[in-house]
């Protein structure tokens, strides 16, 4: 098997892991929006945070090496818009969290804010690895 084929398979596996994490984050966010703690339904949810760290670390190292994200990441327009709207969605949840936490902090409010961030970051990781794998197909 050639090196570019191995790299493409690794990138596809990273896209799959990102999408699996995104699905879990969406589920946890919906549970938190209903006012419940997602840890009740899935005790091992902290593993999602570790998966997110493992997926974002190679991106951070690549950005550090390339110096700018624009040189490294060329997503289609729809991906950029999706990331932008998810960033706005997270911003709203963070803003609400800050003001709700001042009055009365609940577990569900905390989870709403964290899972909105997870959704944003898992979507970014999936978009990054998907665009990178498509660039690899074009380069070979």
Buried (B, 14 or more C-beta within 10 A) or exposed (E): EEEEEEBBEBBBEBBEBBBBBBEBBBBBBEBBBEEBBBBEEBEEBEEBEEBBEEBBEBBEEBBEEEEEEEEBBEBEEEBBEBBEEBBEBBEEBBEBBEEBEEEEEEBBBBBBBBBBBBBBBBBBBBBBBBBBBBBBEEEE
